[in-house]
Amino acid sequence: MIRSLFPAALLLLAACSGASQNDAAAADALPPGNALPPPDIEEVPPSETEVVGEGAQAGRPTDDWIGRWVGVEGMVLNVAARPDGDYDLAMTWSLDDSGTFVGRADGDSIAFERGGQTLRLRPGTGADTGLKWLEGKRDCLYVAAGEGYCRD
């Protein structure tokens, strides 16, 4: 009895497989290795978030510093990206001194000129700023002991 069911099962299986002469002809039209040809893809322009200013390098650690940083006694730092890949540093570093400077990323710091000196803005903690009022802060930038800015 099993022998009589076997041919019927094969016939049923072949009917359900959906294979036809058209499928076989389509398979013969494929390139060697049966790989499908690549689809026609139009070149898509980069999105606004992918466009970076000339000379800028995507993913620099200093790009995370963009925004407002607060020190003590009115000390404030605003870091803004420039189209050329540099930064605008608007800062008040004492009760009497403020200004805006162009900074350039240099590894894990931003170098800028102030008062005829090349200074560097570096990442650190409140302890690195040398200011006891910022002692417990963990996300800070500092120029030198006594000049630092942190995010709350």
KATA-V55306 format. One record per residue. RES is the residue in three letters. D_LAST is the distance of its C-alpha to the last C-alpha in Angstrom with 2 decimals. Layout:
BEGIN
RES&D_LAST ; RES&D_LAST
END
This chain:
BEGIN
MET&83.08 ; ILE&79.87 ; ARG&81.58 ; SER&82.27 ; LEU&78.64 ; PHE&77.19 ; PRO&78.43 ; ALA&77.28 ; ALA&73.75 ; LEU&73.58 ; LEU&74.70 ; LEU&72.11 ; LEU&69.33 ; ALA&70.35 ; ALA&70.42 ; CYS&66.88 ; SER&65.38 ; GLY&65.51 ; ALA&66.83 ; SER&69.18 ; GLN&71.03 ; ASN&68.39 ; ASP&65.63 ; ALA&67.75 ; ALA&68.37 ; ALA&64.67 ; ALA&63.93 ; ASP&66.66 ; ALA&64.99 ; LEU&61.77 ; PRO&61.33 ; PRO&62.24 ; GLY&60.12 ; ASN&59.58 ; ALA&56.20 ; LEU&55.16 ; PRO&54.89 ; PRO&51.35 ; PRO&50.52 ; ASP&50.40 ; ILE&46.73 ; GLU&45.71 ; GLU&43.19 ; VAL&39.98 ; PRO&37.86 ; PRO&34.21 ; SER&31.67 ; GLU&29.33 ; THR&26.45 ; GLU&28.79 ; VAL&29.82 ; VAL&28.24 ; GLY&29.17 ; GLU&32.00 ; GLY&31.21 ; ALA&27.88 ; GLN&27.45 ; ALA&25.83 ; GLY&23.25 ; ARG&22.18 ; PRO&19.07 ; THR&18.07 ; ASP&18.08 ; ASP&14.78 ; TRP&13.27 ; ILE&14.40 ; GLY&12.09 ; ARG&10.05 ; TRP&8.36 ; VAL&8.16 ; GLY&10.30 ; VAL&12.38 ; GLU&15.37 ; GLY&14.94 ; MET&14.05 ; VAL&12.66 ; LEU&13.24 ; ASN&14.13 ; VAL&15.62 ; ALA&18.31 ; ALA&21.04 ; ARG&24.61 ; PRO&27.65 ; ASP&29.16 ; GLY&26.41 ; ASP&24.91 ; TYR&21.71 ; ASP&21.34 ; LEU&19.00 ; ALA&18.60 ; MET&17.34 ; THR&17.74 ; TRP&18.10 ; SER&19.84 ; LEU&21.10 ; ASP&24.05 ; ASP&23.12 ; SER&21.65 ; GLY&22.90 ; THR&22.63 ; PHE&23.71 ; VAL&24.73 ; GLY&23.20 ; ARG&24.86 ; ALA&23.53 ; ASP&25.26 ; GLY&24.59 ; ASP&21.06 ; SER&20.54 ; ILE&21.02 ; ALA&23.92 ; PHE&24.50 ; GLU&27.03 ; ARG&26.26 ; GLY&29.01 ; GLY&31.44 ; GLN&29.31 ; THR&27.80 ; LEU&24.24 ; ARG&21.84 ; LEU&18.15 ; ARG&17.27 ; PRO&14.61 ; GLY&13.78 ; THR&11.88 ; GLY&11.06 ; ALA&14.75 ; ASP&15.90 ; THR&14.76 ; GLY&17.19 ; LEU&15.16 ; LYS&15.38 ; TRP&12.56 ; LEU&10.11 ; GLU&12.44 ; GLY&10.62 ; LYS&7.68 ; ARG&8.99 ; ASP&7.86 ; CYS&9.20 ; LEU&12.23 ; TYR&14.90 ; VAL&18.35 ; ALA&19.95 ; ALA&19.60 ; GLY&18.33 ; GLU&16.55 ; GLY&13.10 ; TYR&9.89 ; CYS&6.46 ; ARG&3.78 ; ASP&0.00
END
